[in-house]
Amino acid sequence: MPVFCSVKSRIKMIALTKPGLPNIIWFSILSHDHKPEEKIIAGMLRRFQATKDINITQVIQFYDNQEKKRPKIVEYR
């Protein structure tokens, strides 16, 4: 069973990086998708801040991955 899924995961995170570098996309852990959005986002943000990619990131955006038309949930600068 996969841990993440670009279709089934509830939250999608996009880290917008410095110009010329590819943006980073993460999806929420499937086994955590029953938790409130705030708790999922806090966990994703904590894990991402522990990576070296945080040094090249300018903005982090979180989206509801199930509602494609819904605007972003939150944005961190």
C-alpha positions as a Markdown table, in Angstrom:
| # | Residue | x | y | z |
|---|---|---|---|---|
| 1 | Met | 0.0 | 0.0 | 0.0 |
| 2 | Pro | 1.5 | 3.4 | -0.9 |
| 3 | Val | 2.2 | 6.0 | 1.7 |
| 4 | Phe | 1.3 | 9.0 | -0.5 |
| 5 | Cys | -1.0 | 9.3 | -3.6 |
| 6 | Ser | -1.3 | 12.2 | -5.9 |
| 7 | Val | -5.0 | 11.3 | -6.5 |
| 8 | Lys | -6.1 | 10.0 | -3.0 |
| 9 | Ser | -4.1 | 12.2 | -0.6 |
| 10 | Arg | -6.3 | 14.9 | 1.0 |
| 11 | Ile | -3.7 | 17.8 | 1.1 |
| 12 | Lys | -1.3 | 18.9 | -1.6 |
| 13 | Met | 1.7 | 21.0 | -0.7 |
| 14 | Ile | 3.5 | 23.1 | -3.2 |
| 15 | Ala | 6.8 | 24.7 | -2.3 |
| 16 | Leu | 7.6 | 27.6 | -4.7 |
| 17 | Thr | 11.3 | 27.8 | -5.0 |
| 18 | Lys | 13.8 | 30.4 | -6.1 |
| 19 | Pro | 13.8 | 31.3 | -9.9 |
| 20 | Gly | 15.3 | 28.6 | -12.1 |
| 21 | Leu | 14.7 | 25.8 | -9.7 |
| 22 | Pro | 11.9 | 23.2 | -9.9 |
| 23 | Asn | 9.0 | 23.6 | -7.5 |
| 24 | Ile | 8.5 | 20.9 | -4.9 |
| 25 | Ile | 5.2 | 19.0 | -4.5 |
| 26 | Trp | 4.3 | 16.8 | -1.6 |
| 27 | Phe | 1.1 | 15.0 | -0.8 |
| 28 | Ser | -0.3 | 14.1 | 2.7 |
| 29 | Ile | 0.3 | 10.7 | 4.2 |
| 30 | Leu | -2.8 | 8.6 | 3.4 |
| 31 | Ser | -3.0 | 7.2 | 7.0 |
| 32 | His | -3.2 | 10.8 | 8.3 |
| 33 | Asp | -6.0 | 11.9 | 6.1 |
| 34 | His | -8.7 | 11.4 | 8.7 |
| 35 | Lys | -7.2 | 14.1 | 10.9 |
| 36 | Pro | -8.2 | 17.8 | 10.7 |
| 37 | Glu | -6.6 | 19.9 | 7.9 |
| 38 | Glu | -4.7 | 22.0 | 10.4 |
| 39 | Lys | -3.0 | 19.0 | 12.0 |
| 40 | Ile | -2.1 | 17.5 | 8.6 |
| 41 | Ile | -0.6 | 20.8 | 7.4 |
| 42 | Ala | 1.3 | 21.3 | 10.7 |
| 43 | Gly | 2.9 | 17.8 | 10.3 |
| 44 | Met | 3.7 | 18.4 | 6.6 |
| 45 | Leu | 5.3 | 21.8 | 7.4 |
| 46 | Arg | 7.3 | 20.3 | 10.3 |
| 47 | Arg | 8.7 | 17.5 | 8.1 |
| 48 | Phe | 9.4 | 19.9 | 5.2 |
| 49 | Gln | 11.3 | 22.3 | 7.5 |
| 50 | Ala | 13.6 | 19.5 | 8.5 |
| 51 | Thr | 14.8 | 19.1 | 4.9 |
| 52 | Lys | 17.5 | 21.0 | 3.0 |
| 53 | Asp | 14.8 | 22.1 | 0.5 |
| 54 | Ile | 13.6 | 24.7 | 3.0 |
| 55 | Asn | 16.6 | 26.8 | 2.1 |
| 56 | Ile | 15.6 | 27.3 | -1.5 |
| 57 | Thr | 11.8 | 27.7 | -0.8 |
| 58 | Gln | 10.2 | 31.2 | -1.0 |
| 59 | Val | 6.5 | 30.3 | -0.4 |
| 60 | Ile | 4.7 | 27.2 | 0.7 |
| 61 | Gln | 1.1 | 26.7 | -0.4 |
| 62 | Phe | -1.4 | 24.0 | 0.8 |
| 63 | Tyr | -4.4 | 22.9 | -1.2 |
| 64 | Asp | -7.3 | 20.6 | -0.7 |
| 65 | Asn | -6.4 | 17.9 | -3.1 |
| 66 | Gln | -9.9 | 16.4 | -3.3 |
| 67 | Glu | -11.7 | 19.7 | -4.3 |
| 68 | Lys | -9.7 | 20.7 | -7.4 |
| 69 | Lys | -11.7 | 24.0 | -7.8 |
| 70 | Arg | -11.3 | 25.0 | -4.1 |
| 71 | Pro | -8.7 | 27.7 | -3.5 |
| 72 | Lys | -5.7 | 27.2 | -1.4 |
| 73 | Ile | -6.1 | 26.5 | 2.3 |
| 74 | Val | -3.1 | 28.4 | 3.6 |
| 75 | Glu | 0.2 | 30.0 | 2.4 |
| 76 | Tyr | 3.4 | 30.5 | 4.3 |
| 77 | Arg | 6.2 | 32.9 | 3.4 |
